[in-house]
Amino acid sequence: MFKEAIERVPFPVCGVALGTVALGNLLDNFVPGIRYVLAALSALMLCALVAKCVLVPGFFRENMENPISASVSGTFPMTVMQLSALMAPFWGPVAFVFWGAAVALHMALIVFFTVHYVFHLRIEQVFASWFIAYVGLVVASVTAPAFGLEAFGAGVFWFGFVALVVLFVLVTVRYLAHREMAEATLPLICIYAAPFNLCVVGCLNSVEPAPLAFVTVLWSIGAALYVVSAVNCVLCLRRDFYPSYAAFTFPFVISAMASLMLSRAAAAQGAPLAVVELAVPVQVAVAAVLVAFVVVRYVVFVATPTVVHAEEEEAWDEVSLTDVPEGEDLVGYPREVAAEAERLLAEKEAAKA
């Protein structure tokens, strides 16, 4: 039973893990100690994903052969970076090793992704998840101060900012030029809320002194994209559940964190920003509700048997971002494929009876 549940863990769970640990860091400003509870839950999610990679041969390789899943994989080292920074006060040297390994892993992902997908660019394969592969490294800027590496964090921030400018143009052109997308990929649009706000947090944490005017501009753009993402989130919640719901977690959490940190930085410099201060409680509440909702949906998804995992291409254990029919570029099986899989399964069960 445990093994079957592990086999139903979808690859984007690492995105939920990232949103969960980030929410803990956010809420700790209001409820001290809660970050450790949510960090433990986040680590548990990562362990489940690692277990599936071990138990299901080819699972990791198949996901890395898909541009969406490959880019989403960046949330794994991003999560490890945050967990490591959290553990730094207790297990300094060990935490630093994990943090350094996570940074190196994300850099390796950037090289892999560039060689396999950017050098062979197909505009229809570009999604907002590409921000994760490159701009996601800015989490190193957010966490670098835990290890006294602000200078390194500043360098990573500027790399991430340049990557953001280039990717923002590319990703936006893709969405404007190719509007037809599989339903399972629609939640990914919410990732738009993350990169600018992540850069706000990274800059405020590692760049000294942080240029307040520059950061405010970044926040303003991020706020506009937050509204777009929020609207898309509401529309997607009216549809069926997909593991891509993971996109409803970290982008909204990091947006709330950006507002909180900017409001404090502005107040400390004697230039309080009333609009930003008003946004904080709203964004914190939205982030908490969305993360809780997605975690619950994921638990139900993993705990509920749907279709038996097939060794042959007859049935699938899930209709998700992790399953891509051979020869198809878009992620997510159409609903009729799942129906056919269930029919084949029912026929097999009837034959056995």
C-alpha positions as CSV (number, residue, x, y, z in Angstrom):
1,M,0.0,0.0,0.0
2,F,2.8,2.4,0.9
3,K,4.7,1.6,-2.3
4,E,1.5,2.1,-4.3
5,A,1.0,5.5,-2.7
6,I,4.7,6.5,-3.4
7,E,4.2,5.5,-7.0
8,R,1.4,7.9,-7.3
9,V,3.5,10.9,-6.1
10,P,3.7,13.3,-9.0
11,F,6.9,15.0,-10.0
12,P,5.7,18.6,-9.3
13,V,5.4,17.7,-5.6
14,C,8.8,19.3,-5.2
15,G,7.1,22.6,-6.2
16,V,4.7,22.1,-3.3
17,A,7.6,21.4,-1.0
18,L,9.2,24.7,-2.0
19,G,6.0,26.6,-1.4
20,T,5.5,24.9,2.0
21,V,9.0,25.7,3.4
22,A,8.7,29.2,2.0
23,L,5.4,29.7,3.7
24,G,6.9,28.6,7.0
25,N,9.6,31.3,6.7
26,L,6.8,33.8,5.9
27,L,4.5,32.9,8.7
28,D,7.3,32.7,11.2
29,N,7.2,36.5,11.2
30,F,3.8,36.2,12.9
31,V,3.8,32.7,14.5
32,P,7.4,32.0,15.8
33,G,8.4,28.4,15.4
34,I,5.9,27.4,12.7
35,R,8.7,27.4,10.1
36,Y,10.1,24.2,11.6
37,V,6.8,22.4,11.4
38,L,6.3,23.3,7.7
39,A,10.0,22.6,7.0
40,A,9.5,19.1,8.3
41,L,6.4,18.7,6.0
42,S,8.4,20.0,3.1
43,A,11.3,17.6,3.7
44,L,8.8,14.8,3.9
45,M,7.5,15.7,0.4
46,L,11.1,15.7,-1.0
47,C,11.7,12.3,0.6
48,A,8.6,10.9,-1.1
49,L,9.7,12.2,-4.4
50,V,13.2,10.7,-4.0
51,A,11.6,7.4,-3.0
52,K,9.6,7.3,-6.2
53,C,12.7,8.0,-8.2
54,V,14.3,5.0,-6.6
55,L,11.2,2.7,-6.8
56,V,10.1,3.6,-10.3
57,P,12.9,3.0,-12.8
58,G,13.1,5.6,-15.5
59,F,10.8,8.0,-13.7
60,F,13.4,10.7,-13.2
61,R,14.9,10.3,-16.7
62,E,11.5,10.5,-18.4
63,N,10.7,13.7,-16.6
64,M,14.0,15.3,-17.5
65,E,13.2,14.6,-21.1
66,N,10.2,16.9,-20.9
67,P,10.9,20.6,-20.9
68,I,8.2,21.4,-18.4
69,S,9.1,18.8,-15.9
70,A,12.8,19.5,-16.4
71,S,12.3,23.1,-15.6
72,V,10.0,22.3,-12.6
73,S,12.9,20.1,-11.3
74,G,14.6,23.3,-10.2
75,T,12.2,23.5,-7.3
76,F,14.0,20.6,-5.7
77,P,17.4,22.3,-5.2
78,M,15.5,25.5,-4.4
79,T,13.8,23.7,-1.5
80,V,17.0,22.1,-0.3
81,M,18.6,25.6,-0.2
82,Q,15.8,26.9,2.0
83,L,15.9,23.9,4.3
84,S,19.6,24.1,4.6
85,A,19.5,27.8,5.6
86,L,16.9,27.0,8.2
87,M,19.2,24.3,9.7
88,A,22.3,26.5,9.6
89,P,22.1,27.7,13.2
90,F,21.9,24.0,14.4
91,W,24.1,22.0,12.0
92,G,26.2,24.7,10.4
93,P,28.8,22.6,8.5
94,V,26.4,19.9,7.4
95,A,23.8,22.5,6.4
96,F,26.4,24.3,4.4
97,V,27.3,21.1,2.5
98,F,23.7,20.5,1.6
99,W,23.3,24.2,0.6
100,G,26.4,24.1,-1.6
101,A,25.3,20.9,-3.2
102,A,21.9,22.3,-3.9
103,V,23.4,25.4,-5.5
104,A,25.7,23.3,-7.6
105,L,22.8,21.1,-8.6
106,H,20.7,24.1,-9.8
107,M,23.7,25.3,-11.8
108,A,24.0,21.9,-13.4
109,L,20.3,22.1,-14.2
110,I,20.9,25.4,-15.9
111,V,23.6,23.9,-18.1
112,F,21.5,20.8,-18.8
113,F,18.4,22.9,-19.7
114,T,20.3,25.2,-21.9
115,V,21.9,22.5,-23.9
116,H,18.8,20.3,-24.3
117,Y,16.1,22.9,-24.7
118,V,17.4,26.4,-25.3
119,F,19.9,25.3,-27.9
120,H,17.0,23.4,-29.6
121,L,14.4,26.1,-29.0
122,R,10.8,25.4,-30.0
123,I,8.6,28.3,-29.0
124,E,5.6,26.0,-28.3
125,Q,7.6,24.2,-25.6
126,V,8.3,27.4,-23.7
127,F,6.2,27.8,-20.5
128,A,6.4,30.1,-17.5
129,S,8.0,27.1,-15.7
130,W,11.2,28.1,-17.6
131,F,11.6,30.9,-15.0
132,I,12.3,28.2,-12.4
133,A,15.2,26.8,-14.3
134,Y,17.1,30.1,-14.4
135,V,15.6,32.8,-12.1
136,G,15.0,30.1,-9.4
137,L,18.7,30.2,-8.6
138,V,18.1,33.6,-6.9
139,V,17.0,31.5,-3.9
140,A,20.7,31.2,-3.3
141,S,20.7,35.0,-2.9
142,V,17.8,34.7,-0.4
143,T,19.6,32.0,1.6
144,A,23.3,33.1,1.2
145,P,23.3,35.4,4.3
146,A,22.7,32.3,6.5
147,F,26.2,31.2,5.6
148,G,27.8,34.7,5.5
149,L,28.0,34.7,1.7
150,E,26.3,37.9,0.8
151,A,28.8,38.7,-1.9
152,F,28.1,35.4,-3.7
153,G,24.4,36.0,-3.2
154,A,24.7,39.4,-4.8
155,G,26.4,37.9,-7.8
156,V,23.7,35.3,-8.2
157,F,21.0,38.0,-7.9
158,W,22.4,39.9,-10.9
159,F,22.6,36.7,-12.9
160,G,19.0,35.9,-12.1
161,F,17.9,39.5,-12.9
162,V,19.5,39.3,-16.4
163,A,18.0,35.9,-17.0
164,L,14.6,37.3,-15.9
165,V,14.7,40.1,-18.4
166,V,15.5,37.7,-21.3
167,L,13.0,35.1,-20.2
168,F,10.2,37.5,-19.5
169,V,10.3,38.6,-23.2
170,L,10.6,35.0,-24.5
171,V,7.9,33.5,-22.3
172,T,5.5,36.4,-22.9
173,V,6.0,36.1,-26.7
174,R,5.2,32.4,-26.4
175,Y,2.0,32.9,-24.6
176,L,0.9,35.7,-27.0
177,A,1.8,33.7,-30.1
178,H,0.6,30.3,-29.0
179,R,-2.5,30.5,-26.9
180,E,-3.7,26.9,-27.3
181,M,-2.5,24.9,-24.4
182,A,-3.4,21.7,-22.6
183,E,-5.6,22.3,-19.7
184,A,-3.1,20.7,-17.3
185,T,-0.5,23.4,-18.2
186,L,-2.8,26.4,-17.5
187,P,-1.9,26.7,-13.8
188,L,1.8,27.2,-14.8
189,I,0.8,30.8,-15.8
190,C,0.7,31.6,-12.1
191,I,4.5,31.2,-12.0
192,Y,4.6,34.7,-13.5
193,A,4.1,36.1,-10.0
194,A,7.3,34.6,-8.8
195,P,10.4,35.8,-10.6
196,F,10.2,39.6,-10.0
197,N,9.2,39.1,-6.4
198,L,11.9,36.5,-5.9
199,C,14.4,39.1,-7.2
200,V,13.0,41.6,-4.7
201,V,13.7,39.2,-1.8
202,G,17.1,38.2,-3.2
203,C,18.2,41.8,-3.6
204,L,17.1,42.9,-0.2
205,N,18.8,39.9,1.4
206,S,22.2,40.0,-0.4
207,V,22.8,43.3,-2.2
208,E,24.2,45.9,0.2
209,P,23.1,48.6,0.2
210,A,19.8,47.5,-1.5
211,P,18.7,50.2,-4.0
212,L,15.2,50.9,-2.7
213,A,14.0,52.7,-5.9
214,F,15.1,49.7,-8.0
215,V,13.6,47.2,-5.7
216,T,10.3,49.2,-5.7
217,V,10.1,49.0,-9.5
218,L,10.7,45.3,-9.4
219,W,8.0,44.9,-6.8
220,S,5.5,47.1,-8.8
221,I,6.0,44.8,-11.9
222,G,5.7,41.8,-9.7
223,A,2.5,43.2,-8.1
224,A,0.9,43.6,-11.6
225,L,1.9,40.0,-12.5
226,Y,0.5,38.9,-9.1
227,V,-2.9,40.2,-10.1
228,V,-2.7,38.4,-13.4
229,S,-1.7,35.2,-11.7
230,A,-4.4,35.5,-9.1
231,V,-7.1,35.8,-11.8
232,N,-5.6,32.8,-13.6
233,C,-5.6,30.9,-10.3
234,V,-9.3,31.5,-9.7
235,L,-10.1,30.4,-13.3
236,C,-8.0,27.2,-12.9
237,L,-9.6,26.3,-9.5
238,R,-12.9,26.0,-11.4
239,R,-11.4,23.2,-13.4
240,D,-10.3,19.7,-12.4
241,F,-7.3,19.1,-10.2
242,Y,-3.9,18.6,-11.8
243,P,-0.5,18.2,-10.1
244,S,0.4,21.5,-11.8
245,Y,-1.6,23.1,-9.0
246,A,1.9,23.3,-7.4
247,A,2.1,26.6,-9.2
248,F,-0.4,28.1,-6.7
249,T,2.1,27.8,-3.9
250,F,5.6,29.4,-4.1
251,P,4.7,32.2,-6.5
252,F,2.1,33.6,-4.0
253,V,4.2,33.0,-1.0
254,I,7.3,34.7,-2.4
255,S,5.1,37.6,-3.5
256,A,3.9,38.1,0.1
257,M,7.4,37.8,1.4
258,A,8.6,40.5,-1.1
259,S,5.9,42.8,0.1
260,L,6.7,42.2,3.8
261,M,10.4,42.8,3.3
262,L,10.0,45.8,1.1
263,S,7.6,47.4,3.5
264,R,10.1,46.9,6.4
265,A,13.0,48.1,4.3
266,A,11.2,51.2,3.2
267,A,10.1,52.0,6.8
268,A,13.6,51.6,8.0
269,Q,14.8,54.1,5.5
270,G,12.2,56.6,6.6
271,A,10.1,56.2,3.4
272,P,7.2,54.0,4.2
273,L,5.1,52.6,1.3
274,A,1.5,52.6,2.3
275,V,0.4,50.5,-0.7
276,V,2.9,47.8,0.0
277,E,2.0,47.7,3.7
278,L,-1.7,47.3,2.8
279,A,-0.8,44.4,0.5
280,V,1.0,42.4,3.1
281,P,-1.9,41.0,5.2
282,V,-3.9,40.2,2.1
283,Q,-1.0,38.4,0.3
284,V,-0.1,36.5,3.5
285,A,-3.6,35.2,3.9
286,V,-3.9,34.2,0.2
287,A,-0.6,32.4,0.3
288,A,-1.5,30.5,3.5
289,V,-4.9,29.4,2.1
290,L,-3.5,28.4,-1.3
291,V,-0.6,26.3,0.2
292,A,-3.0,24.6,2.6
293,F,-5.4,23.9,-0.2
294,V,-2.8,22.4,-2.6
295,V,-1.2,20.3,0.1
296,V,-4.6,18.8,1.0
297,R,-5.4,18.1,-2.7
298,Y,-2.0,16.5,-3.2
299,V,-2.6,14.2,-0.1
300,V,-6.0,13.2,-1.5
301,F,-4.5,12.7,-5.0
302,V,-1.7,10.4,-3.7
303,A,-3.9,8.5,-1.2
304,T,-6.7,7.8,-3.7
305,P,-6.0,4.9,-6.1
306,T,-7.1,5.9,-9.6
307,V,-5.7,3.9,-12.5
308,V,-3.1,1.2,-12.0
309,H,0.4,2.2,-13.0
310,A,1.0,0.3,-16.2
311,E,4.2,-1.4,-17.3
312,E,2.8,-1.3,-20.8
313,E,1.1,1.7,-22.4
314,E,-2.4,0.5,-21.5
315,A,-3.1,2.3,-18.2
316,W,-1.7,5.2,-16.3
317,D,-1.6,5.8,-12.6
318,E,-2.4,9.5,-13.1
319,V,-3.4,12.2,-15.5
320,S,-0.6,14.6,-14.6
321,L,2.4,16.6,-15.6
322,T,4.6,13.6,-15.1
323,D,3.1,11.5,-17.9
324,V,3.8,12.4,-21.6
325,P,2.8,10.1,-24.4
326,E,5.6,9.3,-26.8
327,G,5.8,11.8,-29.6
328,E,3.8,14.5,-27.8
329,D,5.2,17.8,-26.7
330,L,2.4,19.0,-24.4
331,V,2.2,17.7,-20.9
332,G,-0.8,16.0,-19.5
333,Y,-2.9,13.2,-20.9
334,P,-6.3,14.3,-22.4
335,R,-9.2,13.0,-20.3
336,E,-10.3,10.5,-22.9
337,V,-6.9,8.7,-22.5
338,A,-7.6,8.3,-18.8
339,A,-11.1,7.0,-19.6
340,E,-9.6,4.4,-22.0
341,A,-7.0,3.4,-19.4
342,E,-9.8,2.8,-16.8
343,R,-11.8,0.8,-19.4
344,L,-8.8,-1.5,-20.1
345,L,-8.2,-1.9,-16.4
346,A,-11.9,-2.9,-15.8
347,E,-11.7,-5.4,-18.6
348,K,-8.6,-7.0,-17.1
349,E,-10.3,-7.2,-13.7
350,A,-13.4,-8.7,-15.2
351,A,-11.3,-11.3,-17.1
352,K,-9.6,-12.3,-13.9
353,A,-12.9,-12.7,-12.1
